[in-house]
Amino acid sequence: MRTRPLKVALLGCGVVGSEVARILTTNADDLAARVGAPIELAGVAVRRPGRARGQVPAELVTTDATALVKRGDIDVVVEVIGGIEPARSLLTTAFEHGASVVSANKALLAEDGAALHAAAQKHGADLYYEAAVAGAIPLLRPLRESLAGDEVNRVLGIVNGTTNFILDRMDSAGSGYSEALDEATALGYAEADPTADVEGFDAAAKAAILASIAFHTRVRLDDVHREGITEVTAADIVSARRMGRTVKLLAICERAADGRSVTARVHPAMIPLSHPLASVREAYNAVFVESEAAGQLMFYGQGAGGSPTASAVLGDLVAACRNKLNGAVGPGESAYARLAVSPMGRAVTRYHISLDVADKPGVLAQVATVFAEHGVSIDTVRQQGKDGEASLVVVTHRAHDAALSATVETLRRLDTVRGVASIMRVEGE
Ligand SMILES: NC(=O)c1ccc[n+]([C@@H]2O[C@H](COP(=O)([O-])OP(=O)(O)OC[C@H]3O[C@@H](n4cnc5c(N)ncnc54)[C@H](OP(=O)(O)O)[C@@H]3O)[C@@H](O)[C@H]2O)c1
């Protein structure tokens, strides 16, 4: 084994960084044996230097992250600060100084992954970010390496633990949205400002990363259609249950049937209780991959938390260290396919539409005619009437999202339709 250690700069020592530092220290001998050289924590950049940092020696702590990545003797920079700046500038500087990078930063990778990959390639360095999508779950490496000989057609995943916890509570305990969110906050699953999670921004960043790798095509955050879970009601959950379904916030990346384009979207969807993703409870994550030769694959585990996320970071760190030692670089960005990224209107799926209508003869026929006029075929209709008003639940066959939107617009203009109570996509059938 080489005795000269590989030097690691740790940027950030919060929830994830403190666990990375802990495991680096406690597993030092095993990690050295696996890599072929010791890994030395050479510096730790934080914002508030006065805070206790567990097993990190005080002399390693600095507030000057830029000086740390510019040192010139750093082999790998681990970035667990989060956000766009200063993370982006720090990673660019790290590459310029010859370091490889391991990051857990989904927001940065989804926004600027192509430029960072280009910088890594230019300087002969690695850029790994397994922890950025679904925490501990090995997902990017299987997509990038294990499935490199296959053709991925679809990635369907629960990639946000906070929203899965909320929807699970609404389903299993009958809670309303606000009540379930309060419980998630009290248990530490939701942040004080839950917007990034409940509005689907976090899942959309992950969808962009997943789609880019799965389809060898650059898919940016702006390309991802995004809807959160704030509009999901207890009535939606009850309606789903009645039809043998449950509601999940899904990230869906799909290749079109003709193979020439892809779509990436994040929205709540009903899935059958028999689907493997339906049994993903609480804050767990799971991703279902469908490929040409392998068929269906399922990846399941903890999508967040200090120690689970640190596991993914350390796996990348070992890979980057091995490459450094061998004078090699791992696989870089693969965007050769350059498939078109279609807007949401081109996505094809089924829909569950709940309408409040007048309870009188002919209404059902009128509504059915509107669906037919827009080429949206109806699978089932359930009607319940009370005191001159009725609720109508329509489930369609597969249709383009644009056709469904046009159908709903026309329905809203009918005198007999009092309101569109909810529209939810139906997946996994
Ligand atoms: N937490 C999870 O479960 C999880 C899961 C998957 C991915 N991630 C990703 O991992 C990254 C880190 O998340 P986290 O939860 O560990 O965040 P966190 O607990 O807020 O920690 C952030 C760390 O970065 C430091 N920091 C902030 N700004 C800095 C600056 N300008 N210069 C130097 N240090 C700075 C902070 O210093 P102070 O300690 O002094 O404030 C803190 O140590 C994010 O990209 C996140 O998306 C997190």
The ligand as a Gaussian input file, in Angstrom:
#p B3LYP/6-31G(d) Opt

LIG

0 1
 N      -29.303000      16.422000       4.643000
 C      -29.625000      15.417000       3.839000
 O      -30.296000      14.472000       4.237000
 C      -29.151000      15.429000       2.412000
 C      -29.475000      14.353000       1.565000
 C      -29.009000      14.349000       0.243000
 C      -28.269000      15.412000      -0.210000
 N      -28.003000      16.466000       0.607000
 C      -27.219000      17.579000       0.075000
 O      -26.009000      17.695000       0.821000
 C      -25.635000      19.058000       0.883000
 C      -25.440000      19.446000       2.349000
 O      -26.647000      19.273000       3.042000
 P      -26.684000      19.306000       4.660000
 O      -28.039000      18.851000       5.024000
 O      -25.498000      18.638000       5.227000
 O      -26.588000      20.893000       4.890000
 P      -26.300000      21.637000       6.273000
 O      -26.551000      20.755000       7.436000
 O      -26.986000      22.950000       6.201000
 O      -24.715000      21.901000       6.214000
 C      -24.123000      22.822000       5.341000
 C      -22.680000      23.026000       5.753000
 O      -22.064000      23.934000       4.844000
 C      -21.423000      24.967000       5.585000
 N      -21.426000      26.178000       4.793000
 C      -22.489000      26.904000       4.376000
 N      -22.080000      27.946000       3.638000
 C      -20.733000      27.890000       3.602000
 C      -19.730000      28.682000       3.016000
 N      -20.045000      29.768000       2.317000
 N      -18.423000      28.312000       3.173000
 C      -18.101000      27.230000       3.906000
 N      -19.018000      26.422000       4.486000
 C      -20.312000      26.758000       4.329000
 C      -22.180000      25.097000       6.879000
 O      -21.345000      25.685000       7.861000
 P      -21.875000      25.879000       9.365000
 O      -21.925000      24.491000       9.939000
 O      -20.824000      26.699000       9.985000
 O      -23.214000      26.527000       9.266000
 C      -22.514000      23.623000       7.156000
 O      -21.451000      23.014000       7.818000
 C      -26.728000      19.835000       0.138000
 O      -26.333000      20.020000      -1.199000
 C      -27.923000      18.920000       0.211000
 O      -28.834000      19.113000      -0.855000
 C      -28.420000      16.499000       1.906000

